[in-house]
Amino acid sequence: MTKRWKIEESAPAEIAERLVKEVKVSPVVANLLYQRGVTNYDEAKLFFRPQLEHLHDPFLMKDMDKAITRIEKAISSGEKILVYGDYDVDGTTSVALIYSFLKQQTPSNSPKGGESAGGNIPNYHTTDKQMWKLLHEKAVAMRNNPTPGENVMWQILRKHGMEYHFRRQHIIENCIPDFVCLEKSLVIEVDGDIHDYQKEEDEERTMFLNSKGFTVIRFRNEEVIGDIDNVAKKISDTLQTLPSNKNPHAQSLSPLGREGVGSLIDYYIPDRYKEGYGISTAGIDFAKENNFSLIIALDCGIKAIDKVAYANEKNIDFIICDHHLPGETIPNAVAVLDPKRKDCPYPYKELSGCGIGFKLVQAFAQKNNIAIETLEPCLDLVVISISADIVPITGENRILAFYGLKRLNTSPREGIRAMLELTNMKKELTITDIVFVIGPRINAAGRMESGKKAVELLIAPSSEIAIESGNYLNKNNSDRRDLDIYTTQQALAMIAESPTLQQKKSTVLFDPNWHKGVIGIVASRLTETYYRPTVMLTQSNGIVSGSARSVKDFDLYEALSACSDLLEQFGGHKFAAGLTLKPENVEAFKKKFEEVVSSTITDEMLIPEIEIDAKLNFSDITPSFFNIIKQFAPFGPGNMNPIFLTENVSDKGCANIVGSNHLKMDLIQKGETIKFPAIGFGLGEQYEFVAKKNFFNVCYHINEQKWDGKTYLQLNVKDLKK
């Protein structure tokens, strides 16, 4: 795909000279600093040496005083607080942060002996830690190696309208059933070939499970595989006849030392498929039924006017912590924390949802004389949210990301440590590693099953519990990846087979059978492939929902606003959004969205742009120069890893295609002797031109590589032009 190159503006001579003199850097580095808003020594010092004391006063945020007063009142009077968050990375990290912090501030009213909050769902685990660890290992092995019948059953439970949450290989004392629904006390077993001794064992298992209050349904392998509709009907009918436990959202407890969920503090993650994004009526009903009088909503709620009004009718107060764009009306909550409010004077507007949560914690600490250094352990959660939600890493976000990465790389929490061990990640973590390794695994919980699993991982108090949750999320991520690849192939085929779609300036695809959990990822892939605003739509429970992604400089949110008459709901940012609509409006939406995009997008916007920070000669690339560039990290939006342009280079005769269409080279600049190894990912089509030793211009990042005990610099080529 052709790309356009744009060279960033150079610093005015006066500012460049001042930076060179005061900061003692080269003119190239002075330009890089200017492009990142640094114009003098003091700003450069803050940029290179972020300090927590430079964070803004949290009470500058509108309603922060009201929020802290209400939380203090709830704690002092023993009210129950429900921490409510979205099911994605930003939401689950926010919930883990606030839940963990508030648990430390409230008196310990947790039930003893593994009781759940409210006492409605008993703890069925064995209390023998060594035995439980062996059972856990066996459960993980069973979960990772399902029989064909178990695979099909899992698809039935996920895709055929089951309204309740099932767990795979959930340990009940010394028994590991195939599928368990705690809400309905139902066990589903899928049996293989039945021999006499197996029948006897199965009967004993059934009697044991019955004694623990469970109903057991057994299916043969061939029955599950060959008669899906009847199997689904039998399970559905059974679920309808069984009474529900009163507290289905109470978190399952581990026998390895986790204190029971406190009666004063609990958390709630809405079900992506049954409740959808944001604050739900079901969540408010849960709060009322379980005597919660305060809900703290994180990474959602800024447009939940009706839901907050509904909560007010039930005498439940809301504190909203959101970072999305508000509508014309602000919900009637006790406090609404959102720097993007027009009436909010807070100086930094780009915090993540978890970042807003951190400011709430910072404010509580500040008012109650808690040193800010004691909050550093929760900054690993903040940097994960900053990375995964792709907010600018500037201003306060740079400070939070800097200390968050430091925490991740020195003292990660048990859940993150377990995840890194499971992925064999042994290098120092960067923002990129969070985006591509940690983020997808946390997200996979909400995409494939329940975001509560992600919170359980993030608040795990011990390595044993963390490994259990980590394995679960790893499996979810593997399932998500398979589904993602399959859906992407389907979507690409739809475009390839339609000349009409190929000629449009937008892409809107609809398939009612697509999995809601992966359409956002697929929309991103399609945008990368065809580089135009893209919307992926699927259907469940009679409503069409979608994920949208945009290209640089095109405001997706405004485009959806222009189509709002056809939408039930929509929300998001300039580059990413979610939406819902009625099935009968899909075709009209496709047409109108294309009309809006076509009338507002420019031809230039439909060509990917590479922003080049500076021209550079190879002779300028020295170890000391690269050491300064490394200090520009953490890299991300607003402070991307610098891209340099070098002119008149050629390959020294080592050009080769490696891997999946990647171009490996040894580059030398005309008139110089220094050469650099280089790799161009996906640039294999340039091989013939480069191999002939033609001269060309190249733009690239500079990376540090280690091999065979040696460290060297390598150019990561983004594009080349003849």
TAKAFEN-V562807 format. One record per helix or strand of 3 or more residues. SS is the DSSP state (2 for helix, 1 for strand). FROM is the first residue (numbers start at 1). TO is the last residue. If there is no record, write none. Layout:
# TAKAFEN-V562807
ss/from/to
SS/FROM/TO
SS/FROM/TO
This chain:
# TAKAFEN-V562807
ss/from/to
1/4/7
2/13/23
2/27/35
2/41/48
2/52/54
2/58/60
2/64/76
1/80/85
2/89/105
2/117/119
2/129/144
2/148/159
1/171/173
1/179/181
1/186/191
2/196/211
1/215/220
2/221/226
2/228/241
1/265/269
2/281/289
1/292/298
2/305/313
1/317/321
1/335/337
2/353/367
2/372/388
2/395/410
2/414/422
2/431/448
2/452/458
2/463/496
2/499/503
1/506/510
2/519/530
1/533/540
1/543/549
2/556/561
2/564/566
1/569/572
1/576/581
2/583/600
2/604/606
1/609/612
2/618/620
2/623/630
1/644/651
1/656/658
1/662/669
1/675/680
2/684/691
1/696/707
1/710/721
